[in-house]
Amino acid sequence: MTSSQLMEWKDTNLNKVLLFTSYEARTWKKRGKFETYGNCFVCGEKNPGGLQLSFQIDEEKQTLKTIFVGKPVFQGYDGIVHGGIVSTLLDEAMAKLAYELGYNAVYSLPGGQV
């Protein structure tokens, strides 16, 4: 898929994919079932090389929290957590909260093309 095809697809379909009324979000959450094999890099309990974080969700406040203690293996500059790890944590938190609140924020392009 070329970048112009991607932009055309995005302009045509993105609102259909990402925007839900609150009713649609609630019914999707009831229908949708997230299945995992425990191998997620961030929250997978079976991933020995992963972060194995657990998240506490507060649906009323629409927030979540976790505790991450950076180890030296995750540093970029000395004493600084690598930006890729920070981005990974942010990505996981956003996706997990959206899912828990009933929003389908994960989608794929037609034919799985990138």
C-alpha positions as CSV (number, residue, x, y, z in Angstrom):
1,M,0.0,0.0,0.0
2,T,1.5,3.3,-1.0
3,S,1.4,6.3,1.3
4,S,-1.3,8.0,-0.8
5,Q,-3.4,4.9,-0.7
6,L,-2.9,4.7,3.1
7,M,-4.0,8.4,3.4
8,E,-7.0,7.8,1.2
9,W,-8.0,4.7,3.3
10,K,-7.4,6.6,6.5
11,D,-9.6,9.5,5.4
12,T,-12.4,7.2,4.3
13,N,-12.3,4.7,7.2
14,L,-10.6,6.1,10.3
15,N,-13.7,7.7,11.8
16,K,-15.6,4.4,11.2
17,V,-13.0,2.5,13.0
18,L,-12.1,4.7,15.9
19,L,-15.2,6.7,16.8
20,F,-18.0,5.0,18.7
21,T,-21.0,6.3,20.5
22,S,-21.1,5.4,24.1
23,Y,-23.8,2.8,23.4
24,E,-21.6,1.2,20.7
25,A,-18.6,1.2,23.0
26,R,-20.6,-0.5,25.8
27,T,-22.0,-3.1,23.4
28,W,-18.6,-3.8,21.8
29,K,-17.1,-4.3,25.2
30,K,-19.8,-6.9,26.0
31,R,-19.3,-8.7,22.7
32,G,-15.5,-8.3,22.4
33,K,-13.3,-10.7,24.3
34,F,-9.6,-10.0,24.6
35,E,-7.6,-13.2,24.6
36,T,-4.0,-13.4,25.5
37,Y,-1.4,-16.2,25.8
38,G,0.5,-14.2,28.4
39,N,3.4,-13.3,26.1
40,C,2.9,-9.6,25.9
41,F,6.3,-7.8,26.4
42,V,4.7,-5.3,28.8
43,C,2.1,-7.3,30.8
44,G,2.6,-10.9,29.8
45,E,3.1,-13.1,32.9
46,K,4.7,-15.8,30.8
47,N,7.2,-13.6,29.1
48,P,10.5,-14.0,31.1
49,G,12.2,-11.2,29.1
50,G,9.2,-8.8,29.4
51,L,8.3,-6.2,32.0
52,Q,5.4,-8.3,33.5
53,L,3.5,-5.2,34.7
54,S,0.0,-5.4,36.1
55,F,-2.3,-2.4,35.7
56,Q,-5.0,-1.2,38.1
57,I,-8.0,0.3,36.2
58,D,-10.4,2.8,37.6
59,E,-13.3,2.9,35.1
60,E,-15.1,5.6,37.0
61,K,-12.2,8.0,36.8
62,Q,-11.1,6.6,33.5
63,T,-7.6,6.1,34.6
64,L,-5.1,3.3,35.1
65,K,-1.8,2.9,37.0
66,T,1.1,0.6,37.3
67,I,4.6,0.7,38.8
68,F,7.6,0.4,36.6
69,V,11.1,0.3,38.1
70,G,13.7,0.7,35.3
71,K,16.6,-1.7,35.5
72,P,20.0,-0.8,34.0
73,V,19.2,-3.1,31.0
74,F,16.5,-0.6,30.0
75,Q,18.7,2.5,30.0
76,G,19.7,4.7,27.0
77,Y,22.1,7.3,28.4
78,D,23.6,6.4,31.8
79,G,20.9,6.5,34.4
80,I,18.1,7.4,31.9
81,V,15.4,5.0,30.8
82,H,15.5,4.5,27.0
83,G,12.9,6.4,25.1
84,G,11.8,3.2,23.4
85,I,10.8,1.7,26.8
86,V,9.0,4.9,27.7
87,S,7.1,4.8,24.4
88,T,6.2,1.1,24.9
89,L,4.8,1.9,28.4
90,L,2.7,4.8,27.0
91,D,1.5,2.6,24.1
92,E,0.4,-0.2,26.5
93,A,-1.3,2.2,28.9
94,M,-3.3,3.9,26.2
95,A,-4.4,0.7,24.5
96,K,-5.2,-1.1,27.8
97,L,-7.3,1.9,29.1
98,A,-9.1,2.3,25.8
99,Y,-10.0,-1.4,25.8
100,E,-11.1,-1.4,29.4
101,L,-13.3,1.5,28.8
102,G,-14.9,-0.2,25.8
103,Y,-13.3,1.5,22.9
104,N,-12.0,-0.5,20.0
105,A,-8.8,1.4,19.4
106,V,-6.9,-1.5,17.7
107,Y,-7.4,-1.9,14.0
108,S,-5.6,-3.3,11.0
109,L,-5.3,-2.0,7.5
110,P,-7.1,-3.8,4.6
111,G,-5.4,-7.0,3.8
112,G,-3.0,-6.6,6.7
113,Q,-0.8,-4.4,4.6
114,V,1.4,-1.7,6.1
